[in-house]
Amino acid sequence: MDIQVVDQNGNEPQPLENKVPETTPVITGQMMEQSVGQMFDLLPSEISRYSDKIQTLIAYAKTQTDSTSPEALKWAIRSLQGRVGTPPLGQKWINYLGQYAWIKLESMKLQKEVENYEHSN
């Protein structure tokens, strides 16, 4: 004997589809700063002090990946750590990577300006 689940009319109900969001939720602003700050073992009080460097790192990470998910951005920052090597003795990772990211972003801006001049002729 099999037991069947039926609705009020005696019909079998349609199975519900599990809907998974097509995109990963994006966190921005202060939550993203907190997340990146935790990568460097910063306390909440330190995160506000290093906010400009964290924002620079986030901006750099956005140029390195098509995704805006927190995981992708943090992966891009971790990848940067592997590429640039260990900071000099006594210098914090956040300062070292922040400085590199700022220089890299500025060079990208300058490169775009140069290309605009070359293509406008």
Residue pairs with C-beta under 8 A, 6 or more apart in sequence:
4 12
5 12
5 13
6 12
6 13
7 13
24 67
24 69
24 71
25 69
26 68
26 69
26 70
27 35
27 70
32 58
32 70
32 73
33 47
33 51
33 54
33 55
33 58
34 44
34 47
35 70
35 74
36 54
36 57
36 58
36 73
36 74
36 77
37 44
37 46
37 47
37 50
37 54
39 74
39 77
39 78
40 50
40 92
40 93
40 94
42 50
42 94
47 54
50 94
50 98
52 98
53 94
53 95
53 97
53 98
54 94
54 98
56 98
56 101
56 102
56 105
57 77
57 80
57 94
57 97
57 98
57 101
58 73
59 101
59 105
60 76
60 77
60 80
60 101
60 104
60 105
61 72
61 73
61 74
61 76
61 77
61 80
62 68
62 73
63 105
63 108
64 76
64 79
64 80
65 72
65 73
65 75
65 76
67 73
77 97
80 97
80 100
80 101
81 93
81 97
84 96
84 97
84 100
87 93
87 95
87 96
87 97
88 96
